[in-house]
Amino acid sequence: MSRSYYIRTFGCQMNEHDSGRAAGMLETLGYRRAPDESTADLVLLNTCAVRENADNRLYGTLGHLKGLKDERRREGHDLTIVVGGCLAQKDGATVAEKAPWVDVVYGTHNLADLPQLLAQADSAAIPVVELIEQLETFPSALPAKRSVRHHAWVSIAVGCNNSCTFCIVPSLRGPERSRRIGEIVAEVRSLVADDVVEVTLLGQNVNSYGRDLAGASQFADLLRELGRVEGLERVRFTSPHPRDFSDEVLHAMAETPNVCHHLHLPLQSGSDRVLRLMRRSYRSRRYLALIDKTRALMPDAALTTDIIVGFPGETDEDFQATLDVVAQVGFDQAFTFQYSPRPGTPAAALVDEFVPAEVVRERYGRLETLTRAQSLAGHQRLLGTTQELLVESPSKTDPSRWSGRTRGNHLVHFPAPAVGDGVAPVFAPGDLVSVEVTDATANYALASAATVVRRTAAGRAAGEAMSRGETHGMPADAAPTPGAAGLQLPVLAAPARR
């Protein structure tokens, strides 16, 4: 009887990517995915050290798992507990000291060693802890198990050469190292052959991709090469750094049909003084000029950002500068955060400059009011237009709706297709549908029923799985590695792209 696993992922898209690789390795060892941790033989926590209260979340979860492990042992079974990722890299053996019931602890650089570590844990009486300081095997070289059939995360570089004072990522992920273009394109081609229609390129700073290989950024070249991959419908990327964003990349975005016109460009602050304190190496004028160039080349581009409120030393004038920049840009969506210190970062030592919590909350509320109004306006601009959506899943809250994304990454809900026992829906996750947007809120848009459907291999497989009663059409036994056969997506009708 095969053993089962369950992975809980905390944090960013890079962690999602690494979790997919961990799942792929576990499946090559004979494990199969469990629906939840209560039924799994192995639970892996892929941790984050960036998000607020990361330590508390981890140890709270580990406390719950201890109870589950004790219960299993009383029943004559066992539960293997694995902790990996950024917090494991940061805290190292401390994790095992605080939670000695953990079986394996590994860091960000030695994901490839997971099979060997599990083998060691089988015969060890104490937790097996392995942390290395430099990456030896790119995670993308490992087998992968995707959470959905039609989308894949593709890591183009790991690590970061920046020194933002609020961020601990460079010390946990190491200096930037890029993969070669040919290797990335080959991976994407194999993913397309395995039914993927959309990829998201990942890097701590995608704009500087390739600089360590060629002395200059090769990101624009990579985008153009991916534009030649037949059957690849959509290319996204995250996250760029404003300092390194070049005109070449903007032209590559504008001229490569499958690269989505969605730019996530972290602002962090609109105050030049605070940007200096953050060591962000650009100023508001540079940021706004980049926005102007983007809109000149791609008037339909959707713009999203990250903003920190209450960075140590932020004054009322500094915060007003942030409001001014946000008002001038008009973001489609903003991810806003109240500053909280991360141990090990330079900003965490500025205790005397911390902004009172009540002041931070008040500023955060004002910023949220502004950005939500902008999000509503962004969705209202879609009213009456026909949008092509990549179908994601049935709505989590309303069974009469399904959800999809525009090329600008706007979330749109639309009427669900009929699904019955043994009857596959006329479209499913991974298919592309055209809809007319009829209503708008700050969080999403609503649309009429699909008028044009473009079926894909991923959508057909998902629909068949749904007709068998499998959740969201995502069978748990999908192959952990890309297939060998290529395919060209059938086009029933091809509406014009935005």
TORKOL-810006 format. One line per field, with one value per residue (C-alpha): residue in three letters; z negated, y negated, x; chain; residue number from 1. Coordinates in nm, 2 decimals, always signed. Layout:
N
residuo = ALA  ...
zz = Z  ...
yy = Y  ...
xx = X  ...
cadena = A  ...
num = NUM  ...
***
This chain:
498
residuo = MET  SER  ARG  SER  TYR  TYR  ILE  ARG  THR  PHE  GLY  CYS  GLN  MET  ASN  GLU  HIS  ASP  SER  GLY  ARG  ALA  ALA  GLY  MET  LEU  GLU  THR  LEU  GLY  TYR  ARG  ARG  ALA  PRO  ASP  GLU  SER  THR  ALA  ASP  LEU  VAL  LEU  LEU  ASN  THR  CYS  ALA  VAL  ARG  GLU  ASN  ALA  ASP  ASN  ARG  LEU  TYR  GLY  THR  LEU  GLY  HIS  LEU  LYS  GLY  LEU  LYS  ASP  GLU  ARG  ARG  ARG  GLU  GLY  HIS  ASP  LEU  THR  ILE  VAL  VAL  GLY  GLY  CYS  LEU  ALA  GLN  LYS  ASP  GLY  ALA  THR  VAL  ALA  GLU  LYS  ALA  PRO  TRP  VAL  ASP  VAL  VAL  TYR  GLY  THR  HIS  ASN  LEU  ALA  ASP  LEU  PRO  GLN  LEU  LEU  ALA  GLN  ALA  ASP  SER  ALA  ALA  ILE  PRO  VAL  VAL  GLU  LEU  ILE  GLU  GLN  LEU  GLU  THR  PHE  PRO  SER  ALA  LEU  PRO  ALA  LYS  ARG  SER  VAL  ARG  HIS  HIS  ALA  TRP  VAL  SER  ILE  ALA  VAL  GLY  CYS  ASN  ASN  SER  CYS  THR  PHE  CYS  ILE  VAL  PRO  SER  LEU  ARG  GLY  PRO  GLU  ARG  SER  ARG  ARG  ILE  GLY  GLU  ILE  VAL  ALA  GLU  VAL  ARG  SER  LEU  VAL  ALA  ASP  ASP  VAL  VAL  GLU  VAL  THR  LEU  LEU  GLY  GLN  ASN  VAL  ASN  SER  TYR  GLY  ARG  ASP  LEU  ALA  GLY  ALA  SER  GLN  PHE  ALA  ASP  LEU  LEU  ARG  GLU  LEU  GLY  ARG  VAL  GLU  GLY  LEU  GLU  ARG  VAL  ARG  PHE  THR  SER  PRO  HIS  PRO  ARG  ASP  PHE  SER  ASP  GLU  VAL  LEU  HIS  ALA  MET  ALA  GLU  THR  PRO  ASN  VAL  CYS  HIS  HIS  LEU  HIS  LEU  PRO  LEU  GLN  SER  GLY  SER  ASP  ARG  VAL  LEU  ARG  LEU  MET  ARG  ARG  SER  TYR  ARG  SER  ARG  ARG  TYR  LEU  ALA  LEU  ILE  ASP  LYS  THR  ARG  ALA  LEU  MET  PRO  ASP  ALA  ALA  LEU  THR  THR  ASP  ILE  ILE  VAL  GLY  PHE  PRO  GLY  GLU  THR  ASP  GLU  ASP  PHE  GLN  ALA  THR  LEU  ASP  VAL  VAL  ALA  GLN  VAL  GLY  PHE  ASP  GLN  ALA  PHE  THR  PHE  GLN  TYR  SER  PRO  ARG  PRO  GLY  THR  PRO  ALA  ALA  ALA  LEU  VAL  ASP  GLU  PHE  VAL  PRO  ALA  GLU  VAL  VAL  ARG  GLU  ARG  TYR  GLY  ARG  LEU  GLU  THR  LEU  THR  ARG  ALA  GLN  SER  LEU  ALA  GLY  HIS  GLN  ARG  LEU  LEU  GLY  THR  THR  GLN  GLU  LEU  LEU  VAL  GLU  SER  PRO  SER  LYS  THR  ASP  PRO  SER  ARG  TRP  SER  GLY  ARG  THR  ARG  GLY  ASN  HIS  LEU  VAL  HIS  PHE  PRO  ALA  PRO  ALA  VAL  GLY  ASP  GLY  VAL  ALA  PRO  VAL  PHE  ALA  PRO  GLY  ASP  LEU  VAL  SER  VAL  GLU  VAL  THR  ASP  ALA  THR  ALA  ASN  TYR  ALA  LEU  ALA  SER  ALA  ALA  THR  VAL  VAL  ARG  ARG  THR  ALA  ALA  GLY  ARG  ALA  ALA  GLY  GLU  ALA  MET  SER  ARG  GLY  GLU  THR  HIS  GLY  MET  PRO  ALA  ASP  ALA  ALA  PRO  THR  PRO  GLY  ALA  ALA  GLY  LEU  GLN  LEU  PRO  VAL  LEU  ALA  ALA  PRO  ALA  ARG  ARG
zz = +0.00  +0.10  -0.15  -0.12  -0.16  -0.22  -0.17  -0.33  -0.16  -0.33  -0.16  +0.20  +0.55  +0.52  +0.23  +0.45  +0.71  +0.46  +0.31  +0.66  +0.69  +0.34  +0.44  +0.76  +0.57  +0.32  +0.60  +0.76  +0.42  +0.44  +0.23  +0.34  +0.25  -0.05  -0.06  -0.40  -0.67  -0.89  -0.65  -0.53  -0.62  -0.57  -0.62  -0.47  -0.58  -0.33  -0.54  -0.49  -0.69  -0.53  -0.63  -0.97  -1.26  -1.05  -1.35  -1.55  -1.25  -1.21  -1.57  -1.61  -1.32  -1.46  -1.79  -1.61  -1.42  -1.74  -1.87  -1.54  -1.55  -1.91  -1.81  -1.51  -1.73  -1.97  -1.68  -1.57  -1.28  -1.24  -1.09  -0.93  -0.97  -0.74  -0.77  -0.48  -0.32  -0.43  -0.80  -0.82  -0.65  -0.90  -1.22  -1.14  -1.43  -1.64  -1.47  -1.59  -1.94  -1.98  -1.81  -1.86  -1.71  -1.37  -1.15  -0.89  -0.86  -0.54  -0.40  -0.08  +0.09  +0.04  +0.16  +0.39  +0.08  -0.04  +0.06  -0.12  -0.43  -0.45  -0.42  -0.71  -0.92  -0.89  -1.11  -1.32  -1.67  -1.65  -1.38  -1.07  -1.00  -0.69  -0.58  -0.32  -0.24  +0.14  +0.40  +0.57  +0.77  +0.93  +0.81  +1.17  +1.24  +1.01  +1.10  +1.04  +0.95  +1.05  +0.84  +1.16  +1.51  +1.72  +1.53  +1.42  +1.22  +1.39  +1.20  +1.41  +1.13  +0.76  +0.50  +0.49  +0.52  +0.37  +0.01  -0.08  -0.45  -0.52  -0.34  -0.46  -0.13  -0.01  -0.33  -0.30  +0.08  +0.14  +0.43  +0.77  +1.00  +1.34  +1.56  +1.92  +2.18  +2.36  +2.05  +1.96  +2.31  +2.31  +1.98  +2.11  +2.43  +2.22  +2.00  +2.31  +2.43  +2.09  +2.14  +1.98  +2.15  +1.91  +1.73  +1.46  +1.46  +1.11  +0.98  +0.69  +0.95  +1.30  +1.46  +1.37  +1.51  +1.69  +1.57  +1.39  +1.71  +1.98  +1.79  +1.89  +1.84  +2.08  +1.97  +2.29  +2.49  +2.28  +2.33  +2.70  +2.71  +2.51  +2.77  +3.02  +2.82  +3.01  +2.80  +2.51  +2.46  +2.18  +2.01  +1.68  +1.46  +1.11  +0.96  +1.14  +0.96  +1.08  +1.08  +1.34  +1.56  +1.91  +2.23  +2.40  +2.16  +2.22  +2.60  +2.56  +2.36  +2.61  +2.92  +2.80  +2.83  +2.56  +2.29  +2.08  +2.05  +1.67  +1.48  +1.11  +1.01  +0.63  +0.52  +0.15  +0.08  +0.27  +0.05  +0.18  -0.17  -0.28  +0.04  -0.05  -0.40  -0.24  +0.00  +0.30  +0.54  +0.74  +0.67  +0.73  +1.05  +1.20  +1.10  +1.25  +1.57  +1.60  +1.56  +1.83  +2.07  +2.00  +2.07  +2.39  +2.53  +2.37  +2.30  +2.19  +1.93  +1.59  +1.31  +0.96  +0.68  +0.32  +0.06  -0.30  -0.54  -0.86  -0.77  -1.05  -1.04  -0.81  -0.87  -0.77  -0.48  -0.37  -0.38  -0.19  +0.08  +0.11  +0.14  +0.41  +0.62  +0.58  +0.68  +0.99  +1.11  +1.05  +0.98  +1.07  +0.74  +0.46  +0.20  -0.11  -0.43  -0.77  -0.85  -1.10  -1.18  -1.05  -1.27  -1.09  -0.87  -0.91  -0.95  -1.25  -1.44  -1.40  -1.71  -1.81  -1.47  -1.48  -1.40  -1.67  -1.59  -1.60  -1.35  -1.11  -1.13  -1.05  -0.76  -0.64  -0.65  -0.43  -0.18  -0.16  -0.09  +0.20  +0.35  +0.32  +0.51  +0.78  +0.80  +0.85  +1.12  +1.29  +1.30  +1.41  +1.71  +1.83  +1.84  +2.17  +2.31  +2.43  +2.24  +2.30  +1.97  +1.88  +1.67  +1.33  +1.12  +0.99  +0.75  +0.39  +0.26  +0.53  +0.71  +0.98  +1.09  +1.22  +1.21  +1.47  +1.53  +1.81  +1.97  +1.74  +1.44  +1.34  +1.16  +1.34  +1.22  +1.49  +1.51  +1.45  +1.72  +1.65  +1.49  +1.43  +1.33  +1.62  +1.83  +1.88  +1.88  +2.21  +2.07  +1.77  +1.59  +1.85  +2.13  +2.27  +2.29  +2.41  +2.20  +2.18  +1.85  +1.70  +1.34  +1.12  +0.76  +0.60  +0.58  +0.91  +1.21  +1.32  +1.67  +1.89  +2.00  +2.23  +2.59  +2.74  +2.60  +2.70  +2.57  +2.46  +2.37  +2.01  +2.02  +2.17  +1.91  +1.63  +1.76  +1.78  +1.43  +1.31  +1.47  +1.25  +0.94  +0.88  +0.71  +0.96  +1.23  +1.08  +1.04  +0.76  +0.96  +1.24  +1.36  +1.15  +1.45  +1.79  +2.07  +2.39  +2.66  +2.81  +2.90  +3.07  +2.90  +3.11  +3.19  +3.23  +3.25  +3.18  +3.06  +3.07  +2.77  +2.56
yy = +0.00  -0.34  -0.61  -0.95  -1.31  -1.65  -1.98  -2.31  -2.61  -2.94  -3.26  -3.35  -3.20  -3.07  -2.86  -2.74  -2.64  -2.46  -2.27  -2.14  -2.01  -1.85  -1.69  -1.56  -1.40  -1.24  -1.09  -0.94  -0.77  -0.62  -0.86  -0.98  -1.31  -1.30  -1.53  -1.67  -1.63  -1.42  -1.13  -1.18  -0.96  -1.25  -1.63  -1.88  -2.24  -2.47  -2.78  -3.15  -3.39  -3.71  -3.72  -3.85  -3.61  -3.34  -3.18  -3.17  -3.02  -2.75  -2.64  -2.66  -2.42  -2.19  -2.18  -2.06  -1.80  -1.67  -1.58  -1.41  -1.22  -1.10  -0.98  -0.79  -0.62  -0.50  -0.34  -0.16  -0.40  -0.70  -1.04  -1.19  -1.56  -1.76  -2.14  -2.31  -2.66  -3.00  -2.98  -2.64  -2.80  -3.10  -2.90  -2.58  -2.34  -2.57  -2.42  -2.07  -2.20  -2.36  -2.08  -1.76  -1.55  -1.69  -1.42  -1.63  -2.00  -2.12  -2.47  -2.66  -2.53  -2.15  -2.06  -1.81  -1.62  -1.54  -1.17  -1.10  -1.30  -1.09  -0.77  -0.89  -0.98  -0.63  -0.51  -0.81  -0.87  -1.25  -1.50  -1.50  -1.86  -1.96  -2.32  -2.42  -2.78  -2.76  -2.62  -2.30  -2.19  -2.43  -2.33  -2.34  -2.04  -1.83  -1.64  -1.84  -1.78  -2.07  -2.16  -2.24  -2.09  -2.41  -2.64  -2.61  -2.81  -2.83  -2.95  -3.15  -3.26  -3.21  -3.44  -3.82  -4.07  -4.36  -4.48  -4.62  -4.69  -4.53  -4.20  -3.89  -3.70  -3.76  -3.60  -3.30  -3.24  -3.36  -3.57  -3.57  -3.27  -3.25  -2.95  -2.96  -3.06  -2.74  -2.54  -2.75  -2.73  -2.35  -2.32  -2.54  -2.33  -2.01  -2.18  -2.28  -1.92  -1.82  -2.04  -2.37  -2.68  -2.95  -2.99  -3.24  -3.31  -3.35  -3.54  -3.77  -4.03  -3.91  -4.22  -4.13  -3.78  -3.66  -3.94  -3.68  -3.48  -3.75  -4.07  -4.23  -4.14  -3.88  -3.90  -4.07  -3.80  -3.53  -3.68  -3.69  -3.33  -3.22  -3.40  -3.14  -2.84  -2.71  -2.63  -2.86  -3.10  -3.32  -3.42  -3.61  -3.71  -3.83  -4.03  -4.30  -4.57  -4.93  -5.00  -4.74  -4.77  -4.85  -4.99  -4.66  -4.46  -4.69  -4.66  -4.28  -4.28  -4.49  -4.30  -3.94  -3.83  -3.56  -3.79  -3.93  -4.31  -4.29  -4.45  -4.40  -4.67  -4.70  -5.07  -5.01  -5.39  -5.71  -5.90  -5.94  -5.98  -5.65  -5.48  -5.57  -5.43  -5.11  -5.11  -5.07  -5.25  -5.43  -5.74  -5.83  -6.02  -5.71  -5.50  -5.73  -5.76  -5.39  -5.38  -5.65  -5.44  -5.13  -5.31  -5.46  -5.12  -4.92  -5.14  -4.83  -4.73  -4.63  -4.77  -4.62  -4.69  -4.63  -4.91  -4.91  -5.15  -5.27  -5.19  -5.31  -5.68  -5.74  -6.08  -6.22  -6.40  -6.07  -5.89  -6.17  -6.13  -5.76  -5.86  -6.12  -5.86  -5.60  -5.86  -5.95  -5.59  -5.45  -5.09  -4.80  -4.64  -4.71  -4.46  -4.68  -4.58  -4.73  -4.73  -4.47  -4.40  -4.09  -3.96  -3.97  -4.27  -4.62  -4.79  -4.57  -4.74  -5.09  -5.04  -5.41  -5.50  -5.26  -5.43  -5.39  -5.11  -5.33  -5.57  -5.28  -5.15  -5.49  -5.54  -5.19  -5.25  -5.56  -5.38  -5.09  -5.32  -5.47  -5.15  -4.98  -5.27  -5.23  -4.85  -4.92  -5.17  -4.92  -4.66  -4.93  -5.00  -4.65  -4.70  -4.63  -4.48  -4.12  -3.95  -3.62  -3.43  -3.14  -2.93  -2.86  -2.68  -2.67  -2.97  -2.89  -3.07  -3.04  -2.71  -2.89  -3.07  -2.98  -3.20  -3.30  -3.55  -3.81  -3.86  -4.16  -3.92  -4.06  -3.80  -3.75  -3.53  -3.41  -3.15  -2.79  -2.53  -2.24  -1.94  -1.61  -1.26  -1.11  -1.43  -1.65  -2.03  -2.22  -2.40  -2.33  -2.47  -2.52  -2.62  -2.98  -3.14  -3.48  -3.67  -4.02  -4.20  -4.32  -4.43  -4.53  -4.53  -4.62  -4.25  -4.11  -4.16  -3.97  -3.86  -3.70  -3.34  -3.23  -3.30  -3.15  -2.85  -2.74  -2.39  -2.28  -1.94  -2.05  -2.16  -1.84  -1.63  -1.85  -1.82  -1.44  -1.43  -1.65  -1.42  -1.15  -1.36  -1.46  -1.80  -2.09  -1.84  -1.81  -1.44  -1.36  -1.09  -1.32  -1.24  -1.41  -1.47  -1.63  -1.40  -1.35  -1.40  -1.75  -1.89  -2.20  -2.35  -2.32  -2.66  -2.65  -3.03  -3.28  -3.61  -3.91  -3.96  -4.27
xx = +0.00  +0.15  +0.21  +0.05  +0.17  +0.02  +0.21  +0.12  +0.28  +0.34  +0.44  +0.53  +0.51  +0.87  +0.75  +0.46  +0.72  +0.94  +0.64  +0.56  +0.91  +0.89  +0.56  +0.72  +1.01  +0.77  +0.56  +0.87  +0.93  +0.58  +0.39  +0.04  -0.12  -0.36  -0.67  -0.57  -0.31  -0.53  -0.51  -0.15  +0.15  +0.38  +0.32  +0.56  +0.55  +0.72  +0.78  +0.82  +1.03  +0.89  +0.53  +0.42  +0.42  +0.58  +0.74  +0.41  +0.22  +0.49  +0.51  +0.13  +0.10  +0.37  +0.19  -0.12  +0.08  +0.24  -0.11  -0.19  +0.14  +0.08  -0.26  -0.12  +0.14  -0.13  -0.30  +0.02  +0.10  +0.33  +0.33  +0.65  +0.68  +0.91  +0.99  +1.16  +1.19  +1.30  +1.22  +1.40  +1.70  +1.69  +1.63  +1.81  +1.84  +1.63  +1.32  +1.43  +1.50  +1.16  +0.98  +1.18  +0.89  +0.98  +1.16  +1.34  +1.44  +1.60  +1.67  +1.62  +1.93  +1.89  +1.55  +1.71  +1.83  +1.48  +1.47  +1.80  +1.69  +1.37  +1.58  +1.80  +1.50  +1.36  +1.65  +1.72  +1.60  +1.64  +1.54  +1.75  +1.87  +2.06  +2.12  +2.37  +2.48  +2.49  +2.26  +2.39  +2.09  +1.84  +1.49  +1.37  +1.59  +1.38  +1.06  +0.74  +0.38  +0.16  -0.14  -0.34  -0.29  -0.30  -0.06  +0.30  +0.55  +0.88  +1.18  +1.43  +1.66  +1.71  +1.85  +1.88  +2.16  +1.96  +1.99  +1.64  +1.65  +1.31  +1.38  +1.55  +1.53  +1.89  +2.03  +1.80  +1.80  +2.16  +2.30  +2.13  +2.19  +2.02  +1.93  +2.03  +1.76  +1.78  +1.72  +1.41  +1.26  +1.31  +1.13  +0.84  +0.81  +0.79  +0.52  +0.32  +0.35  +0.20  -0.11  +0.02  -0.12  +0.00  +0.34  +0.45  +0.82  +0.96  +1.26  +1.33  +1.42  +1.33  +1.47  +1.82  +1.78  +2.09  +2.32  +2.54  +2.57  +2.61  +2.70  +2.36  +2.00  +1.86  +1.50  +1.37  +1.54  +1.38  +1.03  +1.08  +1.20  +0.89  +0.68  +0.79  +0.67  +0.37  +0.07  +0.18  -0.12  +0.00  +0.33  +0.33  +0.62  +0.69  +0.85  +1.04  +1.24  +1.18  +1.55  +1.63  +1.32  +1.44  +1.28  +1.38  +1.16  +0.86  +0.90  +0.93  +0.61  +0.43  +0.55  +0.52  +0.16  +0.15  +0.31  +0.03  -0.01  +0.00  +0.29  +0.33  +0.58  +0.65  +0.64  +0.69  +0.68  +0.61  +0.85  +1.21  +1.34  +1.18  +1.30  +1.65  +1.60  +1.47  +1.77  +1.53  +1.77  +1.50  +1.29  +0.93  +1.02  +1.18  +0.89  +0.63  +0.83  +0.83  +0.45  +0.42  +0.63  +0.43  +0.10  +0.24  +0.34  +0.05  -0.25  -0.45  -0.18  -0.31  -0.08  -0.05  +0.20  +0.32  +0.32  +0.45  +0.28  +0.46  +0.83  +1.05  +1.08  +0.79  +0.64  +0.30  +0.47  +0.62  +0.29  +0.12  +0.39  +0.28  -0.08  +0.01  +0.20  -0.08  -0.34  -0.13  -0.08  -0.43  -0.34  -0.57  -0.48  -0.24  -0.11  -0.07  +0.11  +0.16  +0.53  +0.64  +1.00  +1.17  +1.45  +1.78  +1.70  +1.86  +1.52  +1.44  +1.72  +1.56  +1.35  +1.36  +1.21  +0.92  +0.59  +0.32  +0.08  -0.23  -0.07  +0.02  -0.34  -0.49  -0.26  -0.32  -0.69  -0.66  -0.44  -0.68  -0.97  -0.78  -0.66  -1.00  -1.16  -0.89  -0.95  -1.32  -1.24  -1.02  -1.30  -1.55  -1.32  -1.40  -1.78  -1.93  -1.61  -1.55  -1.28  -1.11  -1.07  -0.85  -1.09  -0.95  -1.21  -1.56  -1.63  -1.53  -1.84  -2.12  -2.18  -2.37  -2.05  -1.71  -1.40  -1.14  -0.87  -0.83  -0.49  -0.46  -0.51  -0.85  -1.07  -1.40  -1.69  -1.94  -2.23  -2.12  -2.18  -2.41  -2.23  -2.40  -2.30  -2.10  -2.15  -1.84  -1.90  -1.87  -1.57  -1.35  -1.03  -0.77  -1.01  -1.04  -1.38  -1.50  -1.75  -1.90  -1.83  -2.16  -2.08  -1.79  -1.68  -1.35  -1.24  -1.38  -1.59  -1.91  -1.98  -2.25  -2.24  -1.95  -2.02  -1.70  -1.51  -1.16  -1.10  -0.76  -0.62  -0.60  -0.96  -1.08  -0.90  -1.03  -1.38  -1.36  -1.23  -1.52  -1.77  -1.63  -1.69  -1.33  -1.28  -1.24  -1.14  -0.79  -0.72  -0.48  -0.30  -0.18  +0.17  +0.44  +0.67  +0.60  +0.49  +0.68  +0.42  +0.37  +0.04  -0.11  -0.41  -0.73  -0.88  -1.25  -1.27  -1.00  -1.14  -0.91  -0.68  -0.68
cadena = A  A  A  A  A  A  A  A  A  A  A  A  A  A  A  A  A  A  A  A  A  A  A  A  A  A  A  A  A  A  A  A  A  A  A  A  A  A  A  A  A  A  A  A  A  A  A  A  A  A  A  A  A  A  A  A  A  A  A  A  A  A  A  A  A  A  A  A  A  A  A  A  A  A  A  A  A  A  A  A  A  A  A  A  A  A  A  A  A  A  A  A  A  A  A  A  A  A  A  A  A  A  A  A  A  A  A  A  A  A  A  A  A  A  A  A  A  A  A  A  A  A  A  A  A  A  A  A  A  A  A  A  A  A  A  A  A  A  A  A  A  A  A  A  A  A  A  A  A  A  A  A  A  A  A  A  A  A  A  A  A  A  A  A  A  A  A  A  A  A  A  A  A  A  A  A  A  A  A  A  A  A  A  A  A  A  A  A  A  A  A  A  A  A  A  A  A  A  A  A  A  A  A  A  A  A  A  A  A  A  A  A  A  A  A  A  A  A  A  A  A  A  A  A  A  A  A  A  A  A  A  A  A  A  A  A  A  A  A  A  A  A  A  A  A  A  A  A  A  A  A  A  A  A  A  A  A  A  A  A  A  A  A  A  A  A  A  A  A  A  A  A  A  A  A  A  A  A  A  A  A  A  A  A  A  A  A  A  A  A  A  A  A  A  A  A  A  A  A  A  A  A  A  A  A  A  A  A  A  A  A  A  A  A  A  A  A  A  A  A  A  A  A  A  A  A  A  A  A  A  A  A  A  A  A  A  A  A  A  A  A  A  A  A  A  A  A  A  A  A  A  A  A  A  A  A  A  A  A  A  A  A  A  A  A  A  A  A  A  A  A  A  A  A  A  A  A  A  A  A  A  A  A  A  A  A  A  A  A  A  A  A  A  A  A  A  A  A  A  A  A  A  A  A  A  A  A  A  A  A  A  A  A  A  A  A  A  A  A  A  A  A  A  A  A  A  A  A  A  A  A  A  A  A  A  A  A  A  A  A  A  A  A  A  A  A  A  A  A  A  A  A  A  A  A  A  A  A  A  A  A  A  A  A  A  A  A  A  A  A  A  A  A  A  A  A  A  A  A  A  A  A  A  A  A  A  A  A  A  A  A  A  A  A  A  A  A  A
num = 1  2  3  4  5  6  7  8  9  10  11  12  13  14  15  16  17  18  19  20  21  22  23  24  25  26  27  28  29  30  31  32  33  34  35  36  37  38  39  40  41  42  43  44  45  46  47  48  49  50  51  52  53  54  55  56  57  58  59  60  61  62  63  64  65  66  67  68  69  70  71  72  73  74  75  76  77  78  79  80  81  82  83  84  85  86  87  88  89  90  91  92  93  94  95  96  97  98  99  100  101  102  103  104  105  106  107  108  109  110  111  112  113  114  115  116  117  118  119  120  121  122  123  124  125  126  127  128  129  130  131  132  133  134  135  136  137  138  139  140  141  142  143  144  145  146  147  148  149  150  151  152  153  154  155  156  157  158  159  160  161  162  163  164  165  166  167  168  169  170  171  172  173  174  175  176  177  178  179  180  181  182  183  184  185  186  187  188  189  190  191  192  193  194  195  196  197  198  199  200  201  202  203  204  205  206  207  208  209  210  211  212  213  214  215  216  217  218  219  220  221  222  223  224  225  226  227  228  229  230  231  232  233  234  235  236  237  238  239  240  241  242  243  244  245  246  247  248  249  250  251  252  253  254  255  256  257  258  259  260  261  262  263  264  265  266  267  268  269  270  271  272  273  274  275  276  277  278  279  280  281  282  283  284  285  286  287  288  289  290  291  292  293  294  295  296  297  298  299  300  301  302  303  304  305  306  307  308  309  310  311  312  313  314  315  316  317  318  319  320  321  322  323  324  325  326  327  328  329  330  331  332  333  334  335  336  337  338  339  340  341  342  343  344  345  346  347  348  349  350  351  352  353  354  355  356  357  358  359  360  361  362  363  364  365  366  367  368  369  370  371  372  373  374  375  376  377  378  379  380  381  382  383  384  385  386  387  388  389  390  391  392  393  394  395  396  397  398  399  400  401  402  403  404  405  406  407  408  409  410  411  412  413  414  415  416  417  418  419  420  421  422  423  424  425  426  427  428  429  430  431  432  433  434  435  436  437  438  439  440  441  442  443  444  445  446  447  448  449  450  451  452  453  454  455  456  457  458  459  460  461  462  463  464  465  466  467  468  469  470  471  472  473  474  475  476  477  478  479  480  481  482  483  484  485  486  487  488  489  490  491  492  493  494  495  496  497  498
***
